[in-house]
Amino acid sequence: MTLRPAIATIGEMRRFDLVERSRVMGEYLGDKLTALRERHASIRDVRSLGLFWAVELVRNRTTKEQFNTSADKVNGRRLVVDGMAAHMIS
């Protein structure tokens, strides 16, 4: 087993300054998602770990009522998140 691939990966991360770039991009994305949250009542929360962001969607931000329940998933009903994902990739 060789460490050459790992060493090469670290070298490329340093060469392209990917850690700093991801920090800057994460801040930019966070600002945009936070602003989006303020404009849409269905976004309860946005949170992150680096560039990995989560957007929590609810029917009602105050009551925290969900769009779908686990029973909806079990019964095969189309989930809001599935519709959104389909829309984003089309």
C-alpha positions in Angstrom: 0.0 0.0 0.0 1.4 3.4 -1.0 0.6 6.9 0.3 1.4 8.5 -3.0 -2.3 9.3 -3.9 -2.9 10.9 -0.5 0.4 12.9 -0.7 -0.5 14.1 -4.2 -4.0 15.1 -3.0 -2.6 17.2 -0.2 -0.2 18.8 -2.6 -3.1 19.8 -5.0 -5.1 21.1 -2.0 -2.2 23.3 -1.1 -1.4 24.4 -4.7 -5.0 25.5 -5.3 -5.4 26.8 -1.7 -8.6 24.8 -1.4 -9.1 25.1 2.3 -9.1 28.9 2.2 -11.3 28.9 -1.0 -13.8 26.7 0.7 -13.9 29.0 3.7 -14.6 32.0 1.5 -17.2 30.2 -0.5 -18.8 28.9 2.6 -19.2 32.4 4.0 -20.7 33.6 0.6 -23.1 30.7 0.5 -24.1 31.2 4.1 -24.9 34.9 3.5 -27.1 34.0 0.5 -28.9 31.2 2.3 -29.5 33.4 5.4 -30.9 36.1 3.2 -33.1 33.6 1.5 -34.4 32.4 4.9 -35.5 36.0 5.7 -37.5 36.1 2.5 -39.2 32.7 2.7 -41.4 31.6 5.6 -40.9 28.0 4.7 -37.2 28.1 5.6 -36.9 27.5 9.3 -33.2 27.2 9.6 -29.9 27.1 7.7 -26.8 25.6 9.2 -23.5 24.3 8.0 -20.2 22.5 8.5 -17.8 24.1 6.0 -19.4 24.0 2.6 -21.9 21.3 3.6 -25.1 23.2 4.2 -28.6 22.2 5.4 -31.8 24.1 4.8 -34.6 23.1 7.1 -38.0 23.4 5.4 -41.3 23.6 7.2 -44.9 24.4 6.4 -45.1 26.9 9.2 -41.9 28.4 10.8 -43.7 29.4 14.0 -45.3 26.0 14.8 -42.5 24.0 13.1 -45.2 22.0 11.2 -43.5 19.8 8.6 -44.5 19.5 5.0 -44.4 15.8 5.2 -44.5 13.2 8.0 -42.7 9.9 8.2 -46.1 8.3 7.5 -46.2 10.1 4.2 -42.8 8.5 3.3 -43.9 5.0 4.4 -47.1 5.3 2.4 -45.2 6.3 -0.7 -46.6 9.9 -1.0 -44.4 12.3 -2.9 -42.3 14.4 -0.5 -41.8 18.1 -0.9 -38.0 17.5 -0.9 -38.3 15.0 -3.8 -40.2 17.6 -5.8 -37.6 20.3 -5.1 -34.7 18.0 -5.9 -36.4 17.0 -9.2 -36.9 20.7 -10.1 -33.3 21.6 -9.3 -31.7 18.9 -11.5 -34.0 19.5 -14.5 
